[in-house]
Amino acid sequence: MNLLTTLAQQLIRAQSITPDPAETFDIIGTFLKNKGFTLTFQRYKSVTNMWAYKDFLSQNPKVKHNTKHLMFLGHVDVVPPGPSQGWTHPPFGGEIHDQVLWGRGAVDMKGALAAFLAALDTYEPAFGTLSLLLTSDEEGPACHGIKKMVPWMTTHAADRFPPDLCLVGEPTSDAFIGDSLKIGRRGSLTGTLTIRGKSAHIAYPEKGVNPLPSLLAALHHLHRTLPQRLEASASLPSAPAMVAASAQTHGEKPATPGNTCYLDEGYGPFAPSHLTLTGLESDTCVMNMPPAEGTAHFGIRFNPHHQGATLEEHIRDIVSQVLSQDYDLSLSLHGEADLVRDEKAISLLSHAITKITHKDPKLITNGGTSDGRFFANLCPAIELGLKCDTMHQINERVPLEDLATLSALYTSVLSSFFDNEVASSNTATAFSSS
């Protein structure tokens, strides 16, 4: 059995449900130590984080600086497997059947971790720095993982931080491995609106205050007014030329409006921002009495046309204009929208992929957010990983062929990144961070 398959099986067999890393860091750490990497562990509450790096010193006298740095960003934790009886093969068995590897984390993202480690066994740069930043807190709250490690590294690893390129191993592929590069992440804001009234028998409505009509009126006004407000306030620059060109052929098309409230017309490869009502509830549900409280939950996924603070300001103002009775409005920003604007970085990865697949990858921004958002203002953070088909599902699995292809793509990325620098060592940096 080859190294890639062995590593993937070992990682899957470690029951690393957030925030417990189980044996994953032992497996990864042993491999990296044998490769000459220096390992540092940082623990915040119940979360373990690992930074591993290796400096490759150039023997080329023309290379005066040893500053090129590529970082692989990932996580070792997985979501719970769900009912074990639903699995065809044990969720932490790491079993192979018909050339398919089964288990929780096979796709997200222990398979990608194994693929990158195997790439390190295949390729070694002539000079520069290679590193991995891993956490056991990505699938959970993500409060004590990469979010905490970024400021720690800024202080304690300033000579190697930030990297020139952050390669994120999250699942991104669709029809085949390497058909997509994720170059941005949508922003996320969620809200809860609670309106308080007074219960009374429906035969005597004058003795009570029904909160539900006011709740529905506020939601209707929010749907109707927020897009108009945002259209007037959006002022961020347009998408870069390369990204905009990709969007013309690969970008997400707006879905049929239906019951979704779209807030704009989209932005480069980003779909239109949208507001979605996610829940309605009351403190009681009987036929002859309205509730004392009514609550609505909603979420907004937004593109770089908008910023979280602006959205929050408009939402609070709109709701206050409609409601005169007692209410609470809670808003939580989970991350701003970000877009990689470094066209040289995008081109480098695209060409590295094309060498293997012989097809140009599409540039995407769909799906959920990732820890790449914590690098948005530091360096290009671009995601390349396995197909999303069975991610987080019962019977999560990945074909061994897909693992091998992803490892070959990672090897090509490493070669393109570091060999590009060797070719450019007497000129400016191969590409700049944005």
Backbone torsions as a table, in degrees:
resi	resn	phi	psi	omega
1	MET	NA	136.5	-174.7
2	ASN	-79.1	168.7	-175.9
3	LEU	-59.3	-44.6	-177.2
4	LEU	-58.3	-49.7	-178.6
5	THR	-64.5	-42.5	-179.9
6	THR	-61.1	-46.0	179.1
7	LEU	-62.3	-44.0	-179.3
8	ALA	-62.1	-42.8	178.4
9	GLN	-64.0	-44.7	-179.9
10	GLN	-60.5	-42.3	-178.4
11	LEU	-67.3	-40.9	-179.5
12	ILE	-65.8	-35.5	-178.3
13	ARG	-70.9	-15.5	174.8
14	ALA	-81.8	118.7	-173.3
15	GLN	-83.2	71.9	-171.5
16	SER	-94.0	65.0	176.1
17	ILE	-75.0	133.3	-176.5
18	THR	-45.3	130.0	3.7
19	PRO	-103.0	17.0	-175.7
20	ASP	-81.2	118.8	179.7
21	PRO	-78.4	-9.0	-176.0
22	ALA	49.7	-130.1	-176.6
23	GLU	-95.3	6.7	-171.9
24	THR	-60.4	-44.3	-177.8
25	PHE	-69.9	-27.4	174.2
26	ASP	-66.0	-43.5	-179.5
27	ILE	-64.9	-50.0	-178.0
28	ILE	-67.8	-44.1	-177.8
29	GLY	-61.5	-42.0	178.7
30	THR	-61.2	-44.2	179.1
31	PHE	-61.4	-47.2	-175.4
32	LEU	-70.3	-37.5	176.8
33	LYS	-60.2	-40.8	178.6
34	ASN	-65.8	-19.8	177.4
35	LYS	-93.5	1.0	177.5
36	GLY	89.9	15.4	179.1
37	PHE	-80.9	148.6	172.3
38	THR	-94.2	131.3	-175.6
39	LEU	-112.6	136.9	173.8
40	THR	-131.1	132.2	178.8
41	PHE	-113.7	136.4	175.3
42	GLN	-127.2	130.0	-178.4
43	ARG	-117.3	128.1	175.7
44	TYR	-122.3	113.5	-175.3
45	LYS	54.5	-120.1	-176.3
46	SER	-95.3	8.3	-174.5
47	VAL	-104.3	136.2	175.9
48	THR	-111.5	133.8	177.9
49	ASN	-124.0	147.2	179.7
50	MET	-131.7	130.7	170.6
51	TRP	-116.8	125.2	178.5
52	ALA	-125.2	135.1	179.8
53	TYR	-143.6	158.2	174.5
54	LYS	-145.0	128.6	176.2
55	ASP	-94.3	129.2	176.2
56	PHE	-106.2	118.1	-174.0
57	LEU	-90.8	126.7	-177.1
58	SER	-74.1	141.8	173.6
59	GLN	-98.9	2.4	-178.6
60	ASN	-86.1	115.6	-178.1
61	PRO	-63.0	-18.6	179.6
62	LYS	-76.7	-18.4	179.8
63	VAL	-90.2	107.4	-174.8
64	LYS	-91.5	-19.1	-176.9
65	HIS	-127.3	145.5	-177.8
66	ASN	-114.8	51.9	-166.4
67	THR	-106.2	-8.9	-178.6
68	LYS	-66.5	130.8	-172.8
69	HIS	-140.7	119.6	172.9
70	LEU	-111.6	129.4	179.7
71	MET	-115.8	134.7	170.9
72	PHE	-96.5	125.3	-177.6
73	LEU	-109.4	128.4	-178.6
74	GLY	-160.5	-172.8	179.6
75	HIS	-143.6	151.5	-179.2
76	VAL	-103.4	-11.1	-177.4
77	ASP	-82.3	156.8	179.5
78	VAL	-132.6	162.2	174.0
79	VAL	-77.1	159.0	178.0
80	PRO	-58.1	150.8	-175.6
81	PRO	-77.1	-14.9	-174.7
82	GLY	80.9	-168.7	-177.3
83	PRO	-60.1	123.7	-177.3
84	SER	-64.0	-28.9	-178.4
85	GLN	-68.9	-15.2	178.3
86	GLY	-80.1	-13.5	-176.6
87	TRP	-86.7	137.0	174.8
88	THR	-69.7	-36.9	176.7
89	HIS	-130.6	151.2	-174.2
90	PRO	-52.5	135.1	-175.2
91	PRO	-63.1	-26.2	178.0
92	PHE	-116.4	27.0	179.7
93	GLY	-86.7	-26.9	-177.3
94	GLY	59.7	36.3	-176.5
95	GLU	-83.4	150.9	178.1
96	ILE	-114.2	125.6	177.4
97	HIS	-136.0	125.1	180.0
98	ASP	53.6	43.8	176.6
99	GLN	64.4	27.3	176.6
100	VAL	-125.5	131.4	179.3
101	LEU	-94.1	124.7	-175.1
102	TRP	-107.3	144.9	172.3
103	GLY	146.9	157.3	178.2
104	ARG	-65.7	126.2	-178.7
105	GLY	95.7	-3.1	-180.0
106	ALA	-56.9	-38.5	179.6
107	VAL	-96.7	-43.5	-173.0
108	ASP	-123.7	97.9	-15.4
109	MET	-134.6	37.9	-178.6
110	LYS	-68.4	-29.6	175.3
111	GLY	-63.1	-42.7	178.9
112	ALA	-67.7	-38.2	177.0
113	LEU	-59.7	-47.0	178.6
114	ALA	-62.8	-37.8	-179.8
115	ALA	-64.6	-39.3	179.6
116	PHE	-71.9	-40.7	177.7
117	LEU	-61.2	-41.0	177.8
118	ALA	-64.5	-34.0	176.9
119	ALA	-65.1	-35.6	177.3
120	LEU	-65.4	-26.5	177.6
121	ASP	-77.7	-17.8	-177.1
122	THR	-96.4	-36.9	-172.4
123	TYR	-126.6	136.7	174.3
124	GLU	-132.2	122.5	-177.1
125	PRO	-68.3	155.8	177.1
126	ALA	-70.8	-31.7	177.2
127	PHE	-163.3	169.2	-179.6
128	GLY	112.2	-168.0	-178.9
129	THR	-127.2	133.4	173.0
130	LEU	-115.0	137.7	178.9
131	SER	-147.3	162.3	173.4
132	LEU	-130.8	134.3	174.6
133	LEU	-120.8	113.5	-172.9
134	LEU	-126.7	150.1	-179.6
135	THR	-137.6	161.4	172.2
136	SER	-105.7	17.7	-176.2
137	ASP	-135.0	63.5	174.3
138	GLU	-113.1	-39.4	-178.7
139	GLU	-77.4	-15.9	179.8
140	GLY	-97.8	-140.7	-177.5
141	PRO	-64.4	-23.3	-179.7
142	ALA	59.6	35.0	179.7
143	CYS	-96.4	-25.5	-173.7
144	HIS	-119.9	17.7	178.9
145	GLY	-104.1	-117.7	-176.8
146	ILE	-61.9	-31.7	177.1
147	LYS	-57.8	-37.6	178.4
148	LYS	-83.2	-30.3	-175.0
149	MET	-73.6	-30.5	180.0
150	VAL	-60.2	-51.7	176.4
151	PRO	-66.0	-32.4	177.3
152	TRP	-62.4	-44.0	-178.7
153	MET	-70.5	-33.1	177.1
154	THR	-59.3	-33.2	-179.5
155	THR	-89.2	-44.2	-169.7
156	HIS	-100.5	-9.1	179.8
157	ALA	-137.4	38.9	-173.5
158	ALA	-60.3	-27.5	-178.7
159	ASP	-74.2	-12.9	179.8
160	ARG	-125.9	12.9	-173.4
161	PHE	-138.2	138.7	1.4
162	PRO	-80.0	164.7	176.3
163	PRO	-71.6	168.7	175.6
164	ASP	-80.2	-27.2	179.4
165	LEU	-148.3	134.4	177.0
166	CYS	-112.4	114.4	179.4
167	LEU	-99.1	117.4	-175.0
168	VAL	-103.1	129.7	-173.2
169	GLY	-90.0	22.0	-179.7
170	GLU	-69.4	152.8	177.3
171	PRO	-60.6	128.8	-178.6
172	THR	-135.9	-22.5	-171.6
173	SER	-74.2	157.3	-176.2
174	ASP	-118.6	-82.3	-177.6
175	ALA	-81.1	-36.6	178.4
176	PHE	-148.1	160.1	-175.9
177	ILE	-65.4	125.7	178.8
178	GLY	91.0	9.4	179.6
179	ASP	-81.0	-6.4	-177.7
180	SER	-143.4	144.3	169.9
181	LEU	-120.3	126.6	178.5
182	LYS	-91.1	115.2	-173.3
183	ILE	-111.7	11.1	178.9
184	GLY	-170.5	164.0	-179.9
185	ARG	-134.6	135.9	178.6
186	ARG	-70.3	149.9	173.6
187	GLY	-76.7	158.1	-178.1
188	SER	-136.5	127.7	176.1
189	LEU	-135.4	132.4	177.4
190	THR	-121.1	154.7	-177.7
191	GLY	-143.5	153.8	174.6
192	THR	-133.5	123.4	179.3
193	LEU	-114.3	120.9	178.7
194	THR	-119.6	127.6	178.1
195	ILE	-115.1	132.2	-177.8
196	ARG	-103.6	135.9	177.0
197	GLY	-129.9	-142.8	179.0
198	LYS	-147.2	124.9	-179.0
199	SER	-71.7	147.8	175.1
200	ALA	-160.8	160.2	176.6
201	HIS	-64.9	140.7	-176.7
202	ILE	-67.2	-15.5	175.7
203	ALA	-74.3	-16.9	-179.9
204	TYR	-128.9	63.7	-175.7
205	PRO	-60.7	-26.0	-178.5
206	GLU	-67.6	-15.2	-179.3
207	LYS	-90.4	-3.3	-178.9
208	GLY	-131.7	177.1	176.0
209	VAL	-131.4	107.8	-177.9
210	ASN	-78.9	119.9	-177.8
211	PRO	-80.5	-15.0	-171.7
212	LEU	-68.7	-44.2	177.3
213	PRO	-58.4	-39.6	178.2
214	SER	-66.6	-37.5	178.6
215	LEU	-63.6	-45.6	179.7
216	LEU	-65.8	-37.9	179.0
217	ALA	-64.6	-40.9	178.9
218	ALA	-64.7	-42.0	179.1
219	LEU	-65.4	-41.6	178.3
220	HIS	-62.4	-43.8	-179.3
221	HIS	-65.8	-36.7	178.7
222	LEU	-64.5	-45.6	178.4
223	HIS	-61.5	-38.9	-173.9
224	ARG	-80.4	-35.9	-169.8
225	THR	-96.5	-33.7	-175.0
226	LEU	-58.8	-44.6	178.3
227	PRO	-59.1	-37.6	179.7
228	GLN	-66.4	-42.5	179.4
229	ARG	-61.8	-44.8	-175.2
230	LEU	-70.1	-35.1	178.1
231	GLU	-59.8	-35.1	-178.8
232	ALA	-79.1	-22.7	-172.7
233	SER	-104.1	-15.6	-177.1
234	ALA	-65.6	127.9	-175.2
235	SER	-144.8	11.3	-178.7
236	LEU	-73.6	157.8	-178.3
237	PRO	-64.7	159.1	-179.9
238	SER	-71.8	165.9	-179.0
239	ALA	-66.9	147.8	176.8
240	PRO	-56.6	156.3	-174.0
241	ALA	-57.7	-46.4	-177.4
242	MET	-63.4	-41.4	-179.9
243	VAL	-68.2	-42.6	179.7
244	ALA	-63.0	-39.3	179.2
245	ALA	-64.2	-40.3	177.8
246	SER	-63.2	-38.4	-176.6
247	ALA	-64.3	-28.1	-178.7
248	GLN	-65.4	-27.1	-177.8
249	THR	-111.5	-28.0	-174.0
250	HIS	-118.8	-12.3	-171.7
251	GLY	-64.1	156.7	179.6
252	GLU	-67.8	137.7	177.0
253	LYS	-94.4	142.6	179.0
254	PRO	-58.3	135.9	177.3
255	ALA	-74.4	164.5	174.2
256	THR	-58.9	128.3	-171.8
257	PRO	-48.2	-52.7	178.8
258	GLY	52.8	-127.0	-178.0
259	ASN	-102.5	10.6	178.8
260	THR	-91.8	136.3	179.3
261	CYS	-95.1	104.5	178.6
262	TYR	-82.8	140.0	-172.7
263	LEU	-105.7	-11.7	178.8
264	ASP	-162.5	-172.6	-177.3
265	GLU	-99.7	8.8	-177.7
266	GLY	101.1	173.5	-176.9
267	TYR	-151.5	105.9	-177.9
268	GLY	53.1	-123.0	-179.7
269	PRO	-81.2	0.7	179.6
270	PHE	-85.2	139.8	171.3
271	ALA	-69.6	165.5	175.3
272	PRO	-56.8	141.7	172.5
273	SER	-63.4	149.1	-179.0
274	HIS	-148.5	151.3	175.1
275	LEU	-108.6	130.1	-178.8
276	THR	-126.5	128.4	173.7
277	LEU	-76.5	122.2	-173.4
278	THR	-109.4	-9.9	179.1
279	GLY	-175.1	146.6	173.9
280	LEU	-131.2	135.0	-180.0
281	GLU	-152.2	160.6	176.1
282	SER	-139.8	165.9	-176.0
283	ASP	-77.4	-11.3	176.5
284	THR	-153.5	157.2	179.2
285	CYS	-144.4	88.7	178.0
286	VAL	-131.2	163.8	-172.6
287	MET	-78.4	-21.3	-171.8
288	ASN	-119.6	19.1	179.5
289	MET	-154.4	125.1	174.4
290	PRO	-72.8	159.3	-177.0
291	PRO	-75.6	164.4	173.8
292	ALA	-85.3	-22.3	179.0
293	GLU	-138.8	145.0	173.1
294	GLY	-129.6	136.8	-175.0
295	THR	-130.7	138.8	174.9
296	ALA	-124.1	139.4	175.9
297	HIS	-114.9	139.0	179.6
298	PHE	-147.0	160.5	178.9
299	GLY	-138.5	149.0	178.3
300	ILE	-125.2	128.0	168.9
301	ARG	-109.1	122.8	-171.0
302	PHE	-129.8	151.9	179.8
303	ASN	-95.9	-179.8	-174.4
304	PRO	-67.0	-0.6	171.7
305	HIS	-62.5	-23.0	-170.0
306	HIS	-128.8	162.1	175.2
307	GLN	-127.0	151.3	-174.7
308	GLY	-56.9	-42.0	-177.5
309	ALA	-64.3	-37.8	179.0
310	THR	-68.0	-43.1	177.1
311	LEU	-59.2	-46.0	-178.3
312	GLU	-62.5	-42.3	-179.8
313	GLU	-60.9	-46.2	-179.2
314	HIS	-65.6	-42.8	-178.1
315	ILE	-61.8	-46.2	-179.2
316	ARG	-63.1	-39.8	-179.0
317	ASP	-68.2	-42.7	-179.6
318	ILE	-62.9	-45.7	-178.9
319	VAL	-64.6	-39.5	-178.5
320	SER	-66.2	-27.7	179.6
321	GLN	-71.8	-26.2	-175.1
322	VAL	-93.3	-38.0	-170.0
323	LEU	-97.3	132.5	175.5
324	SER	-112.3	-15.9	-179.4
325	GLN	-92.6	176.7	-173.8
326	ASP	-66.7	129.3	179.0
327	TYR	-152.1	161.6	172.7
328	ASP	-124.7	136.6	175.9
329	LEU	-127.1	115.1	179.7
330	SER	-110.8	125.7	180.0
331	LEU	-123.6	136.7	-179.3
332	SER	-129.9	122.8	176.6
333	LEU	-93.5	119.8	-176.9
334	HIS	-97.6	-11.6	178.6
335	GLY	166.0	143.0	176.2
336	GLU	-80.0	157.9	172.1
337	ALA	-69.9	141.7	175.8
338	ASP	-141.0	150.8	-178.1
339	LEU	-138.8	128.3	175.6
340	VAL	-70.1	120.4	-178.1
341	ARG	-105.1	2.1	-179.7
342	ASP	-84.8	97.7	-174.9
343	GLU	-68.1	-28.0	178.4
344	LYS	-69.0	-37.9	177.5
345	ALA	-66.0	-44.2	178.8
346	ILE	-62.0	-43.6	-179.6
347	SER	-63.9	-40.8	-179.5
348	LEU	-60.1	-48.1	179.7
349	LEU	-68.0	-38.7	179.5
350	SER	-60.9	-45.3	179.8
351	HIS	-66.3	-36.9	178.4
352	ALA	-63.1	-38.5	178.4
353	ILE	-69.5	-42.9	-177.5
354	THR	-62.1	-30.9	177.5
355	LYS	-59.1	-31.7	-176.7
356	ILE	-94.7	-46.1	-173.8
357	THR	-90.4	-19.7	-176.4
358	HIS	64.1	22.1	175.4
359	LYS	-138.9	145.2	178.5
360	ASP	-75.5	132.5	177.4
361	PRO	-74.2	149.5	172.7
362	LYS	-84.0	151.3	-179.6
363	LEU	-98.5	120.8	-172.0
364	ILE	-124.4	162.4	176.6
365	THR	-140.3	12.2	-174.3
366	ASN	-82.0	-176.1	178.6
367	GLY	80.3	-171.1	-178.5
368	GLY	-80.6	179.6	179.2
369	THR	-85.6	173.7	-180.0
370	SER	-148.4	177.7	177.7
371	ASP	-67.7	-10.8	175.5
372	GLY	-58.9	-22.2	-179.1
373	ARG	-63.7	-25.3	-178.7
374	PHE	-76.2	-8.7	177.9
375	PHE	-107.4	3.9	-172.4
376	ALA	-55.9	-36.8	-178.2
377	ASN	-99.2	10.0	-175.9
378	LEU	-112.3	-41.6	-176.2
379	CYS	-166.5	168.6	174.8
380	PRO	-63.7	124.3	177.2
381	ALA	-116.7	105.7	-172.3
382	ILE	-119.9	135.2	-174.1
383	GLU	-101.9	134.0	178.2
384	LEU	-146.1	118.0	-177.8
385	GLY	-156.8	-159.4	-175.1
386	LEU	-77.8	178.7	177.1
387	LYS	-74.3	150.9	-173.4
388	CYS	-89.5	0.9	-167.4
389	ASP	-49.4	-48.4	-174.0
390	THR	-112.8	11.8	-179.6
391	MET	-56.0	129.7	177.9
392	HIS	66.5	5.8	-178.8
393	GLN	-95.4	159.6	165.6
394	ILE	-62.9	140.4	-175.7
395	ASN	69.6	34.4	171.8
396	GLU	-57.6	136.6	-175.2
397	ARG	-163.4	162.3	-179.9
398	VAL	-146.3	133.8	174.7
399	PRO	-65.1	140.1	178.4
400	LEU	-59.5	-31.8	178.3
401	GLU	-62.4	-37.3	178.7
402	ASP	-66.9	-39.4	177.1
403	LEU	-61.2	-44.0	-179.4
404	ALA	-64.2	-39.8	178.8
405	THR	-65.1	-44.0	180.0
406	LEU	-63.4	-40.2	178.1
407	SER	-62.9	-39.2	176.9
408	ALA	-65.1	-37.0	177.0
409	LEU	-65.5	-43.1	178.4
410	TYR	-63.1	-39.5	176.7
411	THR	-61.9	-41.8	179.0
412	SER	-64.9	-38.6	177.6
413	VAL	-63.3	-46.4	178.7
414	LEU	-59.1	-46.2	-179.7
415	SER	-62.7	-45.6	-179.2
416	SER	-64.5	-40.3	-178.2
417	PHE	-65.8	-52.7	-174.2
418	PHE	-80.4	-36.9	178.3
419	ASP	-68.3	-33.2	175.5
420	ASN	-60.1	-40.6	-179.9
421	GLU	-67.3	-40.0	178.6
422	VAL	-60.0	-40.8	-180.0
423	ALA	-68.6	-22.3	-176.0
424	SER	-109.8	15.7	-169.5
425	SER	-66.3	-20.3	179.5
426	ASN	-100.7	11.6	178.6
427	THR	-126.9	-156.6	179.5
428	ALA	-73.9	170.5	177.6
429	THR	-57.3	145.1	-175.4
430	ALA	-56.0	-42.4	171.6
431	PHE	-152.7	158.8	-174.7
432	SER	-109.5	156.5	175.3
433	SER	-80.1	154.4	179.2
434	SER	-124.4	NA	NA
